[in-house]
Amino acid sequence: MRGMTLLEMTVVILVLLSMVTILFIGSIAWKRGSDRALCIMNQQRVQKGMRSYANAYGHNPGETVSGLRHRVIGLGRFVETTPVCPGGGTYNIGGVSGEDVVPQMGVLYMPCSLSGTRNHVPQDYADW
């Protein structure tokens, strides 16, 4: 025989479609994981910039500093640009304490709005 039957061709097409579906689902999971990792890296970068500023200028956690965000985030500052969540979330600058308050140890200055739904929160950030 030289050709393929209609049944054989149908089976081949179904197998290929199944493989494409699995690849598509896997790529979505990979994208969400990479978005989460980048979001956590953004939070870490700002948190470390905040700690660096506080150490450099002698501010203690819980202390109010006027215009703190703009002293840390901006061109030529500790963090060059305002981070954007790659997963489409928004950052709550100032978090719980407020925008002009140096955060306490173990408190994020810039939590993500996706921290509950897509787990955009680091597991351990107490030493940042």
C-alpha positions in Angstrom: 0.0 0.0 0.0 1.2 3.5 -0.8 -1.1 5.9 1.0 -2.6 6.5 4.3 -6.2 5.7 5.1 -8.5 8.3 6.4 -8.5 6.7 9.9 -4.7 6.8 10.1 -4.6 10.4 9.1 -7.3 11.3 11.7 -5.3 9.6 14.4 -2.1 11.5 13.4 -4.0 14.8 13.4 -5.5 14.1 16.9 -2.1 13.2 18.3 -0.6 16.4 16.9 -3.4 18.5 18.3 -3.0 16.8 21.7 0.7 17.6 21.7 0.0 21.3 20.8 -2.6 21.5 23.6 -0.1 20.2 26.1 2.6 22.6 24.9 0.2 25.5 25.1 -0.9 24.7 28.7 2.7 24.2 29.7 3.7 27.6 28.2 1.0 29.4 30.1 2.2 27.8 33.4 5.8 28.8 32.6 4.7 32.4 31.8 2.9 32.7 35.1 5.9 31.3 37.0 8.3 33.7 35.3 5.9 36.7 36.0 5.8 35.7 39.7 9.6 35.5 39.8 10.0 38.9 38.2 7.4 40.4 40.5 9.2 39.1 43.5 12.6 40.4 42.2 11.0 43.9 41.8 9.8 43.8 45.4 13.2 42.7 46.5 15.0 45.4 44.6 12.8 48.1 46.1 13.1 46.7 49.6 16.9 46.6 49.4 17.0 50.1 47.9 14.8 51.2 50.8 17.2 49.6 53.4 20.2 51.0 51.6 18.7 54.5 51.7 17.8 54.2 55.4 21.3 52.9 56.2 23.1 55.6 54.2 21.2 58.5 55.7 20.7 57.1 59.2 17.0 56.5 59.2 15.5 53.8 61.5 12.6 51.5 60.6 9.2 53.2 61.4 10.7 56.7 60.9 8.8 59.1 58.7 10.8 60.7 55.9 9.2 63.3 53.7 9.2 62.2 50.0 10.7 58.8 50.8 9.5 57.1 47.6 11.2 59.8 45.4 14.4 59.6 47.4 14.6 55.9 46.7 13.0 55.3 43.3 14.0 57.5 40.4 16.8 58.2 37.9 20.1 58.2 39.8 18.5 56.9 43.0 18.8 53.5 44.7 16.2 52.0 42.3 16.4 53.5 38.8 12.8 53.1 37.6 9.4 52.5 39.2 8.8 48.8 38.9 5.8 47.4 37.0 4.4 43.9 37.8 4.8 41.7 34.7 1.7 39.8 35.7 -0.6 42.8 35.4 -0.8 43.5 39.1 -0.3 46.8 40.8 2.2 47.7 43.6 0.9 49.3 46.7 3.8 51.8 47.3 4.1 52.2 51.1 2.2 49.0 51.8 0.9 48.9 55.4 3.0 51.7 56.9 2.6 54.4 54.4 4.5 55.9 51.5 6.8 58.2 53.7 7.6 55.6 56.4 10.7 53.4 56.4 9.2 49.9 56.7 9.9 47.7 59.7 12.0 44.7 59.2 9.8 41.9 57.8 7.3 44.3 56.3 7.2 44.9 52.5 7.3 48.5 51.3 5.8 47.6 48.0 3.5 44.5 48.1 1.8 43.4 44.9 -2.0 43.2 44.4 -1.6 39.7 43.1 -0.1 38.4 46.3 -3.3 36.5 47.1 -4.5 35.3 43.8 -1.3 34.4 42.0 1.0 34.2 45.0 3.1 37.2 44.0 4.6 37.4 47.5 8.0 36.1 48.5 8.1 33.3 51.0 10.8 34.8 53.2 11.7 38.5 53.0 12.6 39.2 56.7 16.3 39.8 55.8 15.8 42.1 52.9 
